[in-house]
Amino acid sequence: MRIATNWKDYKILATAKGEKLECIGGYTFLRPDPQVIWNIDKPIKQKVDAKYTRTENKSGNWQKSPTLPNSFVIERKGVKFHIETMSFKHICIFPEQAVNWDIMTDLIKKSNREIKVLNLFAYTGAASIECALAGAKVTHVDAAKSMIDIAKKNAQLNNIDNIRYILDDCVKFVEREIRRGNKYDAIIMDPPSFGRGPNGETWKIEDNIFDFVRLCSKVLSDNPLFVLINSYTTGLQPTVMSNILNATIKGGKTEAYEVGLPTEEEGIVLPCGCSAIKTF
């Protein structure tokens, strides 16, 4: 497991009974987490600035303190990130992904050449920002305009103006790039378990991920740097994703691992999905 331990503006304070208590930029957040299936004797009682509560129809809502700003900024290693409460308990960032940002940026910096990065299912653009700051030329693709809008805010916070943003279904975009003959040296993908594109396209990760990675192999350059897959879907274990990369993309070296975040009170690690990277 790779553990994101180098945050100053983010930490998990405690976990109990399906929830995690986080400190984000000095504010406390209480959110559900499906991995927290343990019950501890000491329940979480600390006053919080924002709490996300599930409703009977599996949706939910936030209850927020009037002192909590609508949005604020946190930093990691000098990189700034926009934070706000969103639907489905999101806060615009997945802090555990810092382990992957460090891997990718190190590879880009050591390559000593301009790297063209394709970031698919790119969400609010943290990976796009990190890669761009490392010197890469980034194409950022997501099917949700609201996510791209926040990604642009993150770019503005970091004085980045050279990321190419594409509002599109990721499968259709890659198919068009194949027809155009466009190639990329690095591909990042963080697909949802389930989703819909802007025109009603349906995505289910267990059914679609293998064919999608194989499709993406056709836009890899002749001198690739890396391909990284991240998943929060519990059924996709690290070895599964490693097998997919090895079956669809020849050459290189593949490493697969869980990603996680340390918890302060219990001194344990909260698992937060898994990743696999093929480097060349």
SULHU-V922537 format. One record per pair of residues at least 4 apart in sequence whose C-alpha atoms are under 6 Angstrom apart, sorted by the first residue. I is the first residue (numbers start at 0). GAP is how many residues later the second one is. Records with the same first field share a line. If there is no record, write none. Layout:
# SULHU-V922537
I->GAP + GAP
This chain:
# SULHU-V922537
0->256 + 257 + 258
1->257
2->256 + 257 + 258
3->92 + 94 + 95 + 257
8->15 + 16 + 65
9->13 + 14
10->11 + 12
11->9 + 10 + 251
12->8 + 9 + 250 + 251 + 252
13->6 + 7 + 249 + 251
14->4 + 5
15->23
16->21 + 22
17->14 + 15 + 18 + 19
18->12 + 13 + 14
19->10 + 11
20->8 + 9
21->6 + 7
22->4 + 5
24->49
27->20 + 21
28->19 + 20 + 21 + 22
29->21
30->21
48->15 + 16
49->13 + 14
50->11 + 12
51->9 + 10
52->7 + 8
53->5 + 6
54->4 + 5
70->12 + 13
71->11
72->8 + 9 + 10
73->6 + 7
74->4 + 5
80->73
81->72
82->8 + 9
83->7
84->6
85->4 + 5
95->164 + 165
100->4
104->26 + 29
108->25
113->22
114->21 + 70
115->20 + 21 + 22 + 68 + 69
116->21 + 67 + 69 + 70
117->21 + 69
118->21 + 68 + 69
119->21 + 69
120->21 + 68 + 69 + 70
121->18 + 19 + 20
122->24
123->23 + 26 + 27
124->26
130->5
131->4
137->25
138->25
139->24 + 25
140->25
141->25 + 26
142->24 + 25 + 26 + 54 + 55
154->5
155->4
168->28
176->5
182->36 + 37 + 38
183->36 + 37
184->35 + 36 + 39 + 40
185->39 + 40 + 41
186->40
187->39 + 40
188->40
189->39 + 40
192->11 + 12 + 40
193->9 + 10
194->7 + 8
195->4 + 5 + 6 + 7
196->4
203->4
204->4
213->34
224->54 + 55
225->52 + 53
226->50 + 51
227->48 + 49
228->46 + 47
229->44 + 45
230->42 + 43
231->41
235->4
237->18 + 19 + 36
240->35
241->14 + 34
242->4
244->4
251->27 + 28
252->25 + 26
253->23 + 24
254->21 + 22
255->19 + 20
256->17 + 18
257->15 + 16
258->13 + 14 + 15
259->10 + 11 + 12
260->8 + 9
261->6 + 7
262->4 + 5 + 6
